[in-house]
């Protein structure tokens, strides 16, 4: 499952996913229910939060309940529902009708990702769906979601295994990676309106002429040059099928990805599935931990900070009115040269993978950060200026300005405009709980 504060009430909610039951021999599958649990807080004071199932309520489209006869068909095959294995169920929120061409997906889920694709400040939900189309649900900011797969241009059949998002082309919005059983997908975000798919032969990771089973994917800046590179895991699950190679792709700064796996020492064939990216040794660059199904964990130490001399900045968020971990917040780092690096905080991504909720930004040769902007879920934007590089910056959420202060400021501006209509310029004094009073006027009567 993946955590996010989807309703912006200050605590973390859980989207629990299930991969369903698959019969590879007869190519039949039965989706299982995914569930959206809303955190209701600690209502009885025992220190343990209560959760409620909001799946159906949140999945209403245009205010109407989903029709279970159309949306909860449990099987892709021609077999009847009575033939499904014991315990298999139909789909739920953002899980489809068992049709491989349905924009709601097949209901066989391997991964899910909360990310703000349309830049409205609210986390949307992308689901990696096997044997069909991977759906995208837009957060309506009222606790409900709309299916927008078609409108977003994501109607491409695949075998979704993992998902992650980052601004890989530096245009300020979040692009999307989907790993597959076969060629992976990179979707470039077009200003929060839709996505366009880019085909890069290197990214296909198919040099061995066999179909690669890709699992996890993580965007991170491995060389600290200021853009997001990509790491993917791969490995067949069949015992008798050869192992396959994980891959590291370097970003050229414009979103084009090139395979540099052997160049950086990540070569070697395993049956890898999950991965995590974190600076485990605290030296400023991001290391990789890989979970293998045919052997122990592997830890790959990154020495990019020492080798390249590039600078970095880590930002740890501590929410107050927003959730305490700062999950889902947008962080923008503006450099002295005017460029901006945007990153969202996550509490889980990919397939069986995770990451550090600390924002980790590569600065290249830049020695000064002009400012850091944190957009909290309350809508308040907190700005920290003249930030020291090569450190962990802890940002405590500050209280937003009182609403009444903003209101009085707005009224002041309106008053000035109204009083100046007759051609004069007035200086007015505005006090709380008092009426407007004219102090000085330079207008004259004709």
PyMOL commands that set and color helices and strands:
alter all, ss='L'
color gray80, all
select helices_A, chain A and resi 55-58+68-71+81-83+304-308+403-419
alter helices_A, ss='H'
color red, helices_A
select strands_A, chain A and resi 2-4+13-16+21-23+28-30+35-41+50-53+109-115+124-129+132-133+136-139+145-147+157-158+162-166+175-179+185-189+195-198+214-220+229-234+244-245+247-251+257-259+269-270+272-278+287-292+298-300+311-318+330-335+340-344+354-355+359-364+369-375+381-387+392-396+426-429+437-441
alter strands_A, ss='S'
color yellow, strands_A
deselect
rebuild
show_as cartoon
